[in-house]
Structure formats: C-alpha cells, structure tokens
C-alpha cells in the first residue's frame, strides 16, 4: 500500500545523540536530588542513575522508531506532523514501558522496596517530562 508520501525518520546517529544528551542531562539533575532525598553517597546515586539511563538509552530509540513507523503506517503522517494527542500517547507509552525496566533495578541496586521503587520511578517520570523542551507547548 503506497500512500504517496515518503517517510523520513531520524537516522540512528541522530536518535542516539538526542537520547544520550537527554539522559546525561537527567543524570546531572537527578543524581544530586537522589543524594539529597535518600541520603546516599554520590557514587551510589550515580551508579543507580547511570544504570537506569543505560537501560533507557537502549530502549528509547527502539521505542521511538517503532512508534514513528507504526504512526506513519496508521495515519500517513510523519512524526513531525503528529497531532499533540499522539505526542502525548507516545510519551506515555514510552514511560509506561520504560517503567517495566527500572523498577526491578531500583529494588536490586538501591535496596528500596517495590512501592518506593515505583514512587521513585513515577517522580522521575514527572521530572523528565517537565525537563522535556516541548512538554508544555
């Protein structure tokens, strides 16, 4: 089925640069906050945050590429032409799926109980969502 529109995706290098820059910014913001809230050492906090970021670095470009591809196939729109509601759906689907990755890591690496781990992940979700340049537009 041809829609008469060619699909342009960010290439792999662009996706990786975008993701790495975003995760480094998150580590710089979240690590000191984690130290302050939980009274852990900076080193322990960094290991926890870096481990979670690494998992996200792997998942984020895969998720976005799959979402862009499916979105184009279903709507015929490029990612840049996506309606705001679909952008919100993409962000929510990313955060929900990425939540499945870090929660066990929070428990294992930091010793938090499952409920605390879920609450921390939820707090990071909101912190990262507000850090997103287009979150409020």
C-alpha positions as CSV (number, residue, x, y, z in Angstrom):
1,X,0.0,0.0,0.0
2,X,1.5,3.3,-1.1
3,X,0.4,6.5,0.5
4,X,2.3,8.7,-1.9
5,X,4.4,10.1,0.9
6,X,8.0,9.1,1.6
7,X,8.7,8.6,5.3
8,X,11.7,10.4,6.8
9,X,12.9,9.1,10.1
10,X,15.7,10.4,12.2
11,X,18.7,8.3,11.4
12,X,20.3,6.1,14.1
13,X,23.1,8.6,14.9
14,X,20.7,11.5,15.3
15,X,18.5,9.3,17.6
16,X,21.5,8.2,19.7
17,X,22.8,11.8,20.1
18,X,19.4,13.0,21.1
19,X,19.0,10.2,23.6
20,X,22.5,10.4,25.1
21,X,22.2,14.2,25.6
22,X,18.8,13.9,27.2
23,X,20.0,11.1,29.6
24,X,23.2,12.9,30.6
25,X,21.0,16.0,31.5
26,X,18.8,13.7,33.5
27,X,21.7,12.2,35.4
28,X,23.1,15.6,36.2
29,X,19.8,16.7,37.6
30,X,18.6,13.5,39.2
31,X,21.8,12.3,40.9
32,X,22.2,15.2,43.4
33,X,18.5,15.1,44.1
34,X,18.6,11.4,44.9
35,X,21.5,12.0,47.2
36,X,19.6,14.8,49.0
37,X,16.3,12.9,49.3
38,X,17.7,9.5,50.3
39,X,21.0,10.4,52.0
40,X,23.0,8.0,49.8
41,X,26.5,8.6,48.7
42,X,27.1,10.4,45.4
43,X,28.8,7.3,44.0
44,X,25.9,5.0,44.8
45,X,23.4,7.5,43.5
46,X,25.4,7.8,40.3
47,X,25.6,4.1,39.8
48,X,21.8,3.7,40.2
49,X,21.1,6.6,37.8
50,X,23.6,5.6,35.2
51,X,22.3,2.0,35.2
52,X,18.8,3.3,34.7
53,X,19.9,5.6,32.0
54,X,21.8,2.9,30.2
55,X,18.6,0.8,30.1
56,X,16.7,3.9,28.8
57,X,19.4,4.6,26.2
58,X,18.8,1.2,24.7
59,X,15.1,1.3,24.8
60,X,14.3,5.0,23.8
61,X,15.5,4.9,20.2
62,X,13.9,1.5,19.6
63,X,10.6,2.7,21.0
64,X,10.5,5.9,19.1
65,X,11.5,4.4,15.8
66,X,8.8,1.7,16.2
67,X,6.2,4.4,17.2
68,X,7.2,6.6,14.3
69,X,6.9,3.6,11.9
70,X,3.5,2.5,13.2
71,X,2.2,6.0,13.4
72,X,3.2,6.6,9.7
73,X,1.6,3.3,8.7
74,X,-1.7,4.0,10.5
75,X,-2.0,7.8,9.8
76,X,0.2,8.5,6.9
77,X,1.8,11.4,8.9
78,X,5.4,12.0,9.6
79,X,6.5,12.2,13.2
80,X,7.0,16.0,12.8
81,X,3.4,16.3,11.7
82,X,1.9,14.3,14.5
83,X,-1.1,15.7,16.4
84,X,-0.5,16.7,20.1
85,X,-2.6,13.8,21.4
86,X,-0.4,11.3,19.6
87,X,2.7,13.0,21.0
88,X,1.2,12.6,24.5
89,X,0.4,8.9,23.7
90,X,4.0,8.4,22.5
91,X,5.4,9.9,25.7
92,X,3.0,7.9,27.9
93,X,3.7,4.6,26.1
94,X,7.4,5.3,26.4
95,X,7.2,6.0,30.1
96,X,4.9,3.1,30.9
97,X,7.1,0.6,29.0
98,X,10.4,2.1,30.4
99,X,8.9,1.8,33.9
100,X,9.0,-2.0,33.5
101,X,12.8,-1.9,33.1
102,X,13.9,0.3,36.0
103,X,11.6,-0.8,38.9
104,X,13.4,-4.1,39.5
105,X,16.8,-2.3,39.1
106,X,15.7,0.2,41.8
107,X,15.0,-2.6,44.2
108,X,18.2,-4.5,43.3
109,X,20.7,-1.6,43.2
110,X,19.3,0.6,45.9
111,X,17.6,-1.7,48.4
112,X,14.2,0.2,48.1
113,X,11.1,-1.8,48.5
114,X,8.8,-2.2,45.4
115,X,6.4,0.5,46.5
116,X,9.3,3.0,47.0
117,X,10.8,2.0,43.6
118,X,7.5,2.6,41.8
119,X,7.1,6.0,43.5
120,X,10.7,7.0,42.6
121,X,10.1,6.0,39.1
122,X,6.9,8.0,39.0
123,X,8.7,11.0,40.4
124,X,11.4,10.7,37.7
125,X,8.7,10.4,35.1
126,X,7.4,13.8,36.1
127,X,10.8,15.3,36.4
128,X,11.9,14.1,33.0
129,X,8.5,15.1,31.5
130,X,9.0,18.7,32.8
131,X,12.6,18.7,31.6
132,X,11.4,17.9,28.0
133,X,11.6,21.1,26.0
134,X,8.2,20.6,24.3
135,X,6.4,19.2,27.3
136,X,4.3,22.4,28.0
137,X,3.8,23.5,24.4
